[in-house]
Amino acid sequence: MWRVNDRFEHMQAVSASSCSSILSYPLEVIIIVACCLVGILWGIFHIIAVEKIDVEGDVGYDGLHAKSSVNVYQRNSLVDLGHKISDGAKSFLK
């Protein structure tokens, strides 16, 4: 015996023992929603971590007295690029 699967519009063989899910429908929905919430929380955690990065601070690389091959123009260009990325991200997240 054959039946038409309405959603995908293709034929499937129907056997005496039909397919059954391992989990019940409400449990599947709970798992899907929980995974979505964990993903959103993970994203918020990383947004907060990125927001804490100080791109203008003069500590770190220069503070370690390391030789820097980046001149003043390049450094200012990088800071300007950081501002543009930050502004774009903030306007996207509003």
N, CA, C and O atoms as CSV, one atom per row, in Angstrom:
chain,resi,resn,atom,element,x,y,z
A,1,MET,N,N,0.836,-1.173,0.000
A,1,MET,CA,C,0.000,0.000,0.000
A,1,MET,C,C,0.886,1.242,0.000
A,1,MET,O,O,1.931,1.249,0.650
A,2,TRP,N,N,0.496,2.272,-0.702
A,2,TRP,CA,C,1.250,3.527,-0.796
A,2,TRP,C,C,0.386,4.677,-0.313
A,2,TRP,O,O,-0.840,4.643,-0.418
A,3,ARG,N,N,1.049,5.696,0.220
A,3,ARG,CA,C,0.324,6.902,0.601
A,3,ARG,C,C,1.157,8.106,0.195
A,3,ARG,O,O,2.377,8.012,0.058
A,4,VAL,N,N,0.499,9.223,0.007
A,4,VAL,CA,C,1.196,10.455,-0.372
A,4,VAL,C,C,1.444,11.265,0.891
A,4,VAL,O,O,0.527,11.545,1.664
A,5,ASN,N,N,2.694,11.632,1.080
A,5,ASN,CA,C,3.046,12.499,2.195
A,5,ASN,C,C,2.786,13.927,1.735
A,5,ASN,O,O,3.479,14.427,0.849
A,6,ASP,N,N,1.799,14.584,2.325
A,6,ASP,CA,C,1.358,15.909,1.858
A,6,ASP,C,C,2.449,16.962,1.946
A,6,ASP,O,O,2.551,17.820,1.069
A,7,ARG,N,N,3.259,16.913,2.979
A,7,ARG,CA,C,4.229,17.982,3.189
A,7,ARG,C,C,5.342,17.955,2.152
A,7,ARG,O,O,5.729,19.001,1.632
A,8,PHE,N,N,5.850,16.797,1.852
A,8,PHE,CA,C,6.981,16.692,0.932
A,8,PHE,C,C,6.581,16.189,-0.449
A,8,PHE,O,O,7.417,16.110,-1.348
A,9,GLU,N,N,5.329,15.857,-0.617
A,9,GLU,CA,C,4.772,15.439,-1.885
A,9,GLU,C,C,5.550,14.296,-2.544
A,9,GLU,O,O,5.909,14.380,-3.718
A,10,HIS,N,N,5.798,13.264,-1.807
A,10,HIS,CA,C,6.395,12.077,-2.393
A,10,HIS,C,C,5.717,10.838,-1.804
A,10,HIS,O,O,5.062,10.900,-0.763
A,11,MET,N,N,5.889,9.743,-2.483
A,11,MET,CA,C,5.220,8.520,-2.066
A,11,MET,C,C,6.050,7.792,-1.017
A,11,MET,O,O,7.279,7.782,-1.072
A,12,GLN,N,N,5.358,7.188,-0.068
A,12,GLN,CA,C,6.012,6.390,0.952
A,12,GLN,C,C,5.276,5.059,1.090
A,12,GLN,O,O,4.053,4.973,0.977
A,13,ALA,N,N,6.076,4.036,1.338
A,13,ALA,CA,C,5.455,2.738,1.574
A,13,ALA,C,C,4.915,2.707,2.997
A,13,ALA,O,O,5.588,3.139,3.933
A,14,VAL,N,N,3.712,2.199,3.155
A,14,VAL,CA,C,3.096,2.099,4.475
A,14,VAL,C,C,3.173,0.646,4.898
A,14,VAL,O,O,2.707,-0.249,4.193
A,15,SER,N,N,3.758,0.428,6.042
A,15,SER,CA,C,3.854,-0.942,6.550
A,15,SER,C,C,2.919,-1.104,7.732
A,15,SER,O,O,2.308,-0.142,8.199
A,16,ALA,N,N,2.819,-2.312,8.197
A,16,ALA,CA,C,1.923,-2.599,9.317
A,16,ALA,C,C,2.412,-1.917,10.590
A,16,ALA,O,O,1.606,-1.447,11.394
A,17,SER,N,N,3.708,-1.862,10.772
A,17,SER,CA,C,4.240,-1.193,11.968
A,17,SER,C,C,4.699,0.202,11.559
A,17,SER,O,O,5.711,0.351,10.874
A,18,SER,N,N,3.971,1.200,11.969
A,18,SER,CA,C,4.302,2.571,11.572
A,18,SER,C,C,5.476,3.092,12.398
A,18,SER,O,O,5.819,2.546,13.447
A,19,CYS,N,N,6.070,4.149,11.895
A,19,CYS,CA,C,7.191,4.778,12.585
A,19,CYS,C,C,6.709,5.418,13.877
A,19,CYS,O,O,5.612,5.974,13.948
A,20,SER,N,N,7.537,5.329,14.875
A,20,SER,CA,C,7.208,6.008,16.128
A,20,SER,C,C,8.471,6.669,16.655
A,20,SER,O,O,9.583,6.181,16.452
A,21,SER,N,N,8.276,7.765,17.321
A,21,SER,CA,C,9.386,8.535,17.849
A,21,SER,C,C,9.863,7.950,19.164
A,21,SER,O,O,9.093,7.330,19.899
A,22,ILE,N,N,11.128,8.150,19.451
A,22,ILE,CA,C,11.680,7.684,20.726
A,22,ILE,C,C,11.146,8.540,21.864
A,22,ILE,O,O,10.861,8.039,22.952
A,23,LEU,N,N,11.013,9.844,21.601
A,23,LEU,CA,C,10.538,10.776,22.618
A,23,LEU,C,C,9.105,11.197,22.307
A,23,LEU,O,O,8.654,11.119,21.165
A,24,SER,N,N,8.413,11.636,23.328
A,24,SER,CA,C,7.058,12.137,23.114
A,24,SER,C,C,7.134,13.557,22.563
A,24,SER,O,O,8.151,14.236,22.705
A,25,TYR,N,N,6.064,13.989,21.942
A,25,TYR,CA,C,6.031,15.311,21.306
A,25,TYR,C,C,6.317,16.443,22.300
A,25,TYR,O,O,7.143,17.304,21.997
A,26,PRO,N,N,5.666,16.479,23.482
A,26,PRO,CA,C,5.965,17.581,24.416
A,26,PRO,C,C,7.428,17.595,24.861
A,26,PRO,O,O,8.008,18.662,25.063
A,27,LEU,N,N,8.014,16.424,25.012
A,27,LEU,CA,C,9.415,16.360,25.412
A,27,LEU,C,C,10.325,16.879,24.302
A,27,LEU,O,O,11.328,17.537,24.577
A,28,GLU,N,N,9.983,16.590,23.064
A,28,GLU,CA,C,10.762,17.110,21.938
A,28,GLU,C,C,10.709,18.634,21.897
A,28,GLU,O,O,11.726,19.286,21.659
A,29,VAL,N,N,9.531,19.200,22.129
A,29,VAL,CA,C,9.377,20.651,22.127
A,29,VAL,C,C,10.187,21.264,23.267
A,29,VAL,O,O,10.833,22.295,23.078
A,30,ILE,N,N,10.161,20.653,24.429
A,30,ILE,CA,C,10.927,21.158,25.578
A,30,ILE,C,C,12.421,21.141,25.266
A,30,ILE,O,O,13.125,22.097,25.591
A,31,ILE,N,N,12.911,20.087,24.650
A,31,ILE,CA,C,14.336,19.994,24.313
A,31,ILE,C,C,14.713,21.068,23.298
A,31,ILE,O,O,15.756,21.707,23.437
A,32,ILE,N,N,13.895,21.271,22.297
A,32,ILE,CA,C,14.180,22.279,21.267
A,32,ILE,C,C,14.202,23.680,21.874
A,32,ILE,O,O,15.117,24.458,21.604
A,33,VAL,N,N,13.207,24.003,22.688
A,33,VAL,CA,C,13.147,25.327,23.317
A,33,VAL,C,C,14.320,25.515,24.272
A,33,VAL,O,O,14.903,26.598,24.321
A,34,ALA,N,N,14.674,24.485,25.028
A,34,ALA,CA,C,15.803,24.588,25.958
A,34,ALA,C,C,17.107,24.835,25.202
A,34,ALA,O,O,17.930,25.640,25.637
A,35,CYS,N,N,17.300,24.156,24.085
A,35,CYS,CA,C,18.511,24.371,23.281
A,35,CYS,C,C,18.553,25.792,22.729
A,35,CYS,O,O,19.616,26.411,22.693
A,36,CYS,N,N,17.423,26.304,22.307
A,36,CYS,CA,C,17.368,27.687,21.809
A,36,CYS,C,C,17.721,28.677,22.912
A,36,CYS,O,O,18.471,29.626,22.683
A,37,LEU,N,N,17.186,28.457,24.096
A,37,LEU,CA,C,17.483,29.355,25.220
A,37,LEU,C,C,18.959,29.292,25.615
A,37,LEU,O,O,19.562,30.320,25.923
A,38,VAL,N,N,19.531,28.110,25.607
A,38,VAL,CA,C,20.960,27.981,25.913
A,38,VAL,C,C,21.787,28.731,24.870
A,38,VAL,O,O,22.765,29.391,25.220
A,39,GLY,N,N,21.410,28.638,23.603
A,39,GLY,CA,C,22.123,29.363,22.553
A,39,GLY,C,C,22.019,30.868,22.721
A,39,GLY,O,O,22.999,31.583,22.515
A,40,ILE,N,N,20.841,31.358,23.094
A,40,ILE,CA,C,20.662,32.787,23.322
A,40,ILE,C,C,21.491,33.241,24.515
A,40,ILE,O,O,22.142,34.284,24.453
A,41,LEU,N,N,21.478,32.479,25.594
A,41,LEU,CA,C,22.284,32.830,26.767
A,41,LEU,C,C,23.773,32.816,26.440
A,41,LEU,O,O,24.521,33.675,26.906
A,42,TRP,N,N,24.203,31.847,25.644
A,42,TRP,CA,C,25.610,31.773,25.232
A,42,TRP,C,C,25.991,33.007,24.407
A,42,TRP,O,O,27.084,33.550,24.568
A,43,GLY,N,N,25.102,33.439,23.539
A,43,GLY,CA,C,25.339,34.640,22.744
A,43,GLY,C,C,25.415,35.887,23.612
A,43,GLY,O,O,26.289,36.729,23.407
A,44,ILE,N,N,24.509,36.018,24.583
A,44,ILE,CA,C,24.533,37.167,25.495
A,44,ILE,C,C,25.824,37.183,26.301
A,44,ILE,O,O,26.408,38.245,26.517
A,45,PHE,N,N,26.271,36.020,26.744
A,45,PHE,CA,C,27.528,35.927,27.484
A,45,PHE,C,C,28.686,36.472,26.651
A,45,PHE,O,O,29.529,37.210,27.162
A,46,HIS,N,N,28.727,36.112,25.377
A,46,HIS,CA,C,29.822,36.572,24.519
A,46,HIS,C,C,29.676,38.045,24.139
A,46,HIS,O,O,30.680,38.735,23.961
A,47,ILE,N,N,28.460,38.528,24.014
A,47,ILE,CA,C,28.261,39.959,23.758
A,47,ILE,C,C,28.816,40.766,24.922
A,47,ILE,O,O,29.500,41.768,24.715
A,48,ILE,N,N,28.525,40.336,26.140
A,48,ILE,CA,C,29.034,41.038,27.323
A,48,ILE,C,C,30.556,40.968,27.367
A,48,ILE,O,O,31.214,41.954,27.698
A,49,ALA,N,N,31.117,39.808,27.036
A,49,ALA,CA,C,32.578,39.668,27.051
A,49,ALA,C,C,33.235,40.583,26.023
A,49,ALA,O,O,34.278,41.172,26.304
A,50,VAL,N,N,32.643,40.709,24.842
A,50,VAL,CA,C,33.208,41.571,23.802
A,50,VAL,C,C,33.055,43.035,24.176
A,50,VAL,O,O,33.941,43.841,23.892
A,51,GLU,N,N,31.933,43.394,24.814
A,51,GLU,CA,C,31.720,44.777,25.222
A,51,GLU,C,C,32.760,45.230,26.252
A,51,GLU,O,O,33.056,46.422,26.342
A,52,LYS,N,N,33.313,44.304,27.020
A,52,LYS,CA,C,34.296,44.655,28.047
A,52,LYS,C,C,35.679,44.928,27.478
A,52,LYS,O,O,36.550,45.417,28.198
A,53,ILE,N,N,35.902,44.627,26.214
A,53,ILE,CA,C,37.215,44.838,25.607
A,53,ILE,C,C,37.415,46.326,25.359
A,53,ILE,O,O,36.582,46.976,24.727
A,54,ASP,N,N,38.525,46.860,25.860
A,54,ASP,CA,C,38.839,48.269,25.698
A,54,ASP,C,C,39.814,48.418,24.534
A,54,ASP,O,O,40.986,48.060,24.648
A,55,VAL,N,N,39.326,48.945,23.420
A,55,VAL,CA,C,40.181,49.080,22.243
A,55,VAL,C,C,41.028,50.340,22.297
A,55,VAL,O,O,42.008,50.453,21.560
A,56,GLU,N,N,40.672,51.285,23.152
A,56,GLU,CA,C,41.426,52.524,23.236
A,56,GLU,C,C,42.447,52.506,24.359
A,56,GLU,O,O,43.314,53.379,24.411
A,57,GLY,N,N,42.371,51.560,25.236
A,57,GLY,CA,C,43.283,51.511,26.369
A,57,GLY,C,C,44.727,51.381,25.912
A,57,GLY,O,O,45.020,50.690,24.937
A,58,ASP,N,N,45.613,52.043,26.614
A,58,ASP,CA,C,47.020,52.029,26.225
A,58,ASP,C,C,47.818,51.075,27.106
A,58,ASP,O,O,48.992,51.308,27.392
A,59,VAL,N,N,47.171,50.014,27.526
A,59,VAL,CA,C,47.852,49.006,28.327
A,59,VAL,C,C,47.949,47.741,27.506
A,59,VAL,O,O,47.328,47.623,26.450
A,60,GLY,N,N,48.704,46.828,27.978
A,60,GLY,CA,C,48.823,45.561,27.263
A,60,GLY,C,C,50.072,45.516,26.433
A,60,GLY,O,O,51.176,45.405,26.966
A,61,TYR,N,N,49.910,45.601,25.113
A,61,TYR,CA,C,51.044,45.423,24.208
A,61,TYR,C,C,52.127,46.463,24.440
A,61,TYR,O,O,53.300,46.118,24.582
A,62,ASP,N,N,51.743,47.729,24.480
A,62,ASP,CA,C,52.739,48.780,24.716
A,62,ASP,C,C,53.226,48.755,26.154
A,62,ASP,O,O,54.363,49.133,26.436
A,63,GLY,N,N,52.372,48.314,27.060
A,63,GLY,CA,C,52.741,48.263,28.467
A,63,GLY,C,C,53.763,47.179,28.768
A,63,GLY,O,O,54.406,47.209,29.818
A,64,LEU,N,N,53.918,46.228,27.868
A,64,LEU,CA,C,54.883,45.148,28.074
A,64,LEU,C,C,56.269,45.527,27.556
A,64,LEU,O,O,57.183,44.703,27.599
A,65,HIS,N,N,56.440,46.731,27.076
A,65,HIS,CA,C,57.698,47.232,26.523
A,65,HIS,C,C,58.196,46.357,25.386
A,65,HIS,O,O,59.399,46.149,25.226
A,66,ALA,N,N,57.261,45.850,24.602
A,66,ALA,CA,C,57.641,45.028,23.459
A,66,ALA,C,C,57.881,45.935,22.257
A,66,ALA,O,O,57.357,47.046,22.185
A,67,LYS,N,N,58.668,45.450,21.333
A,67,LYS,CA,C,58.895,46.221,20.110
A,67,LYS,C,C,57.613,46.170,19.284
A,67,LYS,O,O,57.058,45.100,19.032
A,68,SER,N,N,57.167,47.326,18.879
A,68,SER,CA,C,55.944,47.409,18.093
A,68,SER,C,C,56.293,47.814,16.673
A,68,SER,O,O,56.982,48.809,16.452
A,69,SER,N,N,55.814,47.039,15.715
A,69,SER,CA,C,56.042,47.380,14.320
A,69,SER,C,C,54.878,48.203,13.764
A,69,SER,O,O,54.831,48.491,12.568
A,70,VAL,N,N,53.934,48.583,14.644
A,70,VAL,CA,C,52.775,49.361,14.240
A,70,VAL,C,C,53.078,50.832,14.508
A,70,VAL,O,O,53.364,51.219,15.641
A,71,ASN,N,N,53.012,51.643,13.463
A,71,ASN,CA,C,53.265,53.068,13.663
A,71,ASN,C,C,51.996,53.767,14.159
A,71,ASN,O,O,50.939,53.146,14.271
A,72,VAL,N,N,52.112,55.056,14.451
A,72,VAL,CA,C,51.001,55.812,15.019
A,72,VAL,C,C,49.813,55.865,14.064
A,72,VAL,O,O,48.671,55.737,14.506
A,73,TYR,N,N,50.049,56.046,12.787
A,73,TYR,CA,C,48.962,56.096,11.810
A,73,TYR,C,C,48.201,54.770,11.764
A,73,TYR,O,O,46.971,54.752,11.734
A,74,GLN,N,N,48.947,53.664,11.759
A,74,GLN,CA,C,48.307,52.346,11.714
A,74,GLN,C,C,47.492,52.101,12.989
A,74,GLN,O,O,46.389,51.556,12.940
A,75,ARG,N,N,48.053,52.513,14.127
A,75,ARG,CA,C,47.359,52.319,15.400
A,75,ARG,C,C,46.057,53.118,15.410
A,75,ARG,O,O,45.016,52.607,15.823
A,76,ASN,N,N,46.113,54.369,14.957
A,76,ASN,CA,C,44.905,55.196,14.911
A,76,ASN,C,C,43.884,54.627,13.925
A,76,ASN,O,O,42.678,54.696,14.161
A,77,SER,N,N,44.377,54.063,12.816
A,77,SER,CA,C,43.472,53.433,11.851
A,77,SER,C,C,42.783,52.223,12.457
A,77,SER,O,O,41.597,51.995,12.221
A,78,LEU,N,N,43.527,51.445,13.239
A,78,LEU,CA,C,42.942,50.274,13.895
A,78,LEU,C,C,41.912,50.680,14.942
A,78,LEU,O,O,40.864,50.046,15.061
A,79,VAL,N,N,42.203,51.732,15.699
A,79,VAL,CA,C,41.243,52.219,16.689
A,79,VAL,C,C,39.990,52.733,15.992
A,79,VAL,O,O,38.877,52.482,16.454
A,80,ASP,N,N,40.164,53.461,14.870
A,80,ASP,CA,C,39.020,53.959,14.106
A,80,ASP,C,C,38.183,52.792,13.565
A,80,ASP,O,O,36.954,52.835,13.610
A,81,LEU,N,N,38.842,51.770,13.065
A,81,LEU,CA,C,38.141,50.575,12.586
A,81,LEU,C,C,37.382,49.902,13.726
A,81,LEU,O,O,36.253,49.446,13.545
A,82,GLY,N,N,38.005,49.843,14.896
A,82,GLY,CA,C,37.333,49.271,16.067
A,82,GLY,C,C,36.077,50.034,16.434
A,82,GLY,O,O,35.068,49.433,16.802
A,83,HIS,N,N,36.132,51.377,16.334
A,83,HIS,CA,C,34.955,52.197,16.610
A,83,HIS,C,C,33.848,51.915,15.595
A,83,HIS,O,O,32.679,51.805,15.963
A,84,LYS,N,N,34.215,51.798,14.331
A,84,LYS,CA,C,33.207,51.537,13.293
A,84,LYS,C,C,32.542,50.181,13.499
A,84,LYS,O,O,31.325,50.053,13.360
A,85,ILE,N,N,33.336,49.179,13.829
A,85,ILE,CA,C,32.780,47.836,14.080
A,85,ILE,C,C,31.875,47.868,15.299
A,85,ILE,O,O,30.787,47.293,15.283
A,86,SER,N,N,32.321,48.539,16.359
A,86,SER,CA,C,31.533,48.631,17.585
A,86,SER,C,C,30.219,49.370,17.341
A,86,SER,O,O,29.167,48.940,17.812
A,87,ASP,N,N,30.280,50.475,16.610
A,87,ASP,CA,C,29.057,51.229,16.308
A,87,ASP,C,C,28.092,50.400,15.466
A,87,ASP,O,O,26.883,50.426,15.697
A,88,GLY,N,N,28.620,49.672,14.499
A,88,GLY,CA,C,27.772,48.822,13.672
A,88,GLY,C,C,27.114,47.715,14.480
A,88,GLY,O,O,25.934,47.415,14.299
A,89,ALA,N,N,27.888,47.114,15.372
A,89,ALA,CA,C,27.339,46.041,16.207
A,89,ALA,C,C,26.273,46.578,17.141
A,89,ALA,O,O,25.236,45.945,17.339
A,90,LYS,N,N,26.525,47.744,17.715
A,90,LYS,CA,C,25.532,48.314,18.653
A,90,LYS,C,C,24.256,48.685,17.922
A,90,LYS,O,O,23.165,48.467,18.448
A,91,SER,N,N,24.364,49.249,16.708
A,91,SER,CA,C,23.145,49.605,15.983
A,91,SER,C,C,22.402,48.353,15.509
A,91,SER,O,O,21.175,48.366,15.405
A,92,PHE,N,N,23.128,47.280,15.225
A,92,PHE,CA,C,22.489,46.024,14.822
A,92,PHE,C,C,21.749,45.386,15.991
A,92,PHE,O,O,20.689,44.789,15.804
A,93,LEU,N,N,22.307,45.512,17.203
A,93,LEU,CA,C,21.710,44.855,18.361
A,93,LEU,C,C,20.584,45.665,18.987
A,93,LEU,O,O,19.929,45.181,19.909
A,94,LYS,N,N,20.340,46.877,18.516
A,94,LYS,CA,C,19.251,47.687,19.089
A,94,LYS,C,C,17.929,47.211,18.595
A,94,LYS,O,O,16.895,47.767,18.965
